[in-house]
Amino acid sequence: MSLSSHIEELRKKHQTLSVAVEAAQRSPASDDLEITRLKKQKLAIKQEITRLSTH
């Protein structure tokens, strides 16, 4: 897998997590710990994208 395709896959995962976080925040039965976990995953992916993009 090339670096650009890897970054693109990470961007897709980041977008998927964004949608999941938004849906969880709108849901009255949402679990705050689950939302926090999703946000941490999203941040980790964003940091990885940034790290790979600067090299």
Backbone as numpy.savetxt, mean C-alpha at the origin, in Angstrom:
# Nx Ny Nz CAx CAy CAz Cx Cy Cz
12.45 -10.31 -13.44 11.59 -9.14 -13.44 12.49 -7.90 -13.44
12.21 -6.98 -14.33 13.00 -5.76 -14.39 12.60 -4.82 -13.25
13.46 -3.88 -12.99 13.22 -2.94 -11.90 11.94 -2.14 -12.14
11.73 -1.69 -13.37 10.54 -0.89 -13.66 9.26 -1.69 -13.50
9.28 -2.97 -13.88 8.07 -3.77 -13.71 7.84 -4.09 -12.23
8.92 -4.24 -11.47 8.79 -4.45 -10.03 8.18 -3.21 -9.36
8.65 -2.04 -9.74 8.09 -0.79 -9.19 6.62 -0.67 -9.58
6.29 -1.03 -10.80 4.89 -0.96 -11.25 4.01 -1.90 -10.42
4.49 -3.10 -10.14 3.74 -4.04 -9.29 3.54 -3.47 -7.89
4.58 -2.83 -7.35 4.46 -2.20 -6.03 3.43 -1.08 -6.06
3.41 -0.32 -7.13 2.41 0.76 -7.25 0.99 0.20 -7.29
0.82 -0.92 -7.97 -0.51 -1.56 -8.03 -0.92 -2.04 -6.64
0.02 -2.64 -5.89 -0.28 -3.09 -4.53 -0.62 -1.90 -3.64
0.12 -0.79 -3.82 -0.13 0.42 -3.04 -1.54 0.94 -3.31
-1.94 0.96 -4.57 -3.28 1.42 -4.93 -4.36 0.49 -4.36
-4.12 -0.80 -4.43 -5.07 -1.76 -3.86 -5.23 -1.55 -2.37
-4.12 -1.31 -1.68 -4.20 -1.04 -0.24 -4.92 0.28 0.04
-4.73 1.27 -0.81 -5.44 2.54 -0.64 -6.95 2.33 -0.68
-7.39 1.54 -1.63 -8.82 1.24 -1.77 -9.30 0.47 -0.53
-8.51 -0.48 -0.08 -8.89 -1.27 1.10 -8.98 -0.41 2.34
-8.04 0.52 2.52 -8.07 1.42 3.68 -9.32 2.29 3.63
-9.60 2.86 2.47 -10.79 3.71 2.33 -12.06 2.93 2.63
-12.15 1.72 2.12 -13.34 0.91 2.36 -13.47 0.56 3.84
-12.37 0.23 4.47 -12.40 -0.12 5.89 -12.78 1.09 6.74
-12.32 2.26 6.36 -12.65 3.46 7.12 -14.12 3.83 6.98
-14.73 3.48 5.85 -16.16 3.79 5.65 -17.06 2.77 6.33
-16.52 1.60 6.60 -17.33 0.52 7.17 -17.52 0.73 8.67
-18.76 0.70 9.13 -18.99 0.88 10.58 -18.46 -0.28 11.42
-18.27 -1.42 10.81 -17.79 -2.59 11.55 -16.28 -2.76 11.41
-15.60 -1.72 10.94 -14.17 -1.86 10.70 -13.39 -1.92 12.01
-12.28 -2.60 11.93 -11.40 -2.80 13.07 -10.23 -1.82 12.95
-10.03 -1.01 13.99 -8.95 -0.02 13.94 -7.58 -0.66 13.77
-7.39 -1.83 14.36 -6.10 -2.51 14.22 -5.87 -2.95 12.78
-6.92 -3.39 12.13 -6.82 -3.80 10.73 -6.49 -2.60 9.85
-7.14 -1.47 10.10 -6.87 -0.26 9.33 -5.41 0.17 9.54
-4.94 0.11 10.77 -3.56 0.46 11.06 -2.59 -0.48 10.35
-2.90 -1.77 10.34 -2.06 -2.74 9.65 -1.99 -2.45 8.15
-3.13 -2.13 7.56 -3.17 -1.82 6.14 -2.36 -0.56 5.83
-2.50 0.44 6.70 -1.76 1.69 6.49 -0.25 1.47 6.61
0.16 0.61 7.53 1.59 0.32 7.68 2.12 -0.41 6.46
1.33 -1.34 5.92 1.74 -2.04 4.69 1.87 -1.04 3.54
0.90 -0.15 3.45 0.89 0.85 2.40 2.14 1.74 2.49
2.47 2.17 3.71 3.64 3.01 3.92 4.92 2.25 3.56
5.02 1.00 3.95 6.21 0.21 3.64 6.40 0.08 2.13
5.30 -0.13 1.42 5.38 -0.23 -0.04 5.81 1.10 -0.65
5.25 2.20 -0.13 5.62 3.51 -0.64 7.11 3.78 -0.42
7.61 3.41 0.75 9.03 3.60 1.04 9.90 2.75 0.11
9.46 1.55 -0.18 10.20 0.67 -1.09 10.21 1.25 -2.51
9.08 1.78 -2.95 9.00 2.41 -4.27 9.98 3.58 -4.33
9.98 4.41 -3.30 10.87 5.56 -3.24 12.33 5.11 -3.27
12.65 4.09 -2.48 14.01 3.60 -2.42 14.48 3.07 -3.78
13.62 2.31 -4.43 13.99 1.74 -5.73 14.05 2.80 -6.83
13.22 3.82 -6.71 13.17 4.86 -7.74 14.39 5.78 -7.69
15.00 5.88 -6.53 16.15 6.77 -6.40 17.46 6.10 -6.79
17.45 4.81 -7.04 18.68 4.09 -7.40 18.82 3.94 -8.86
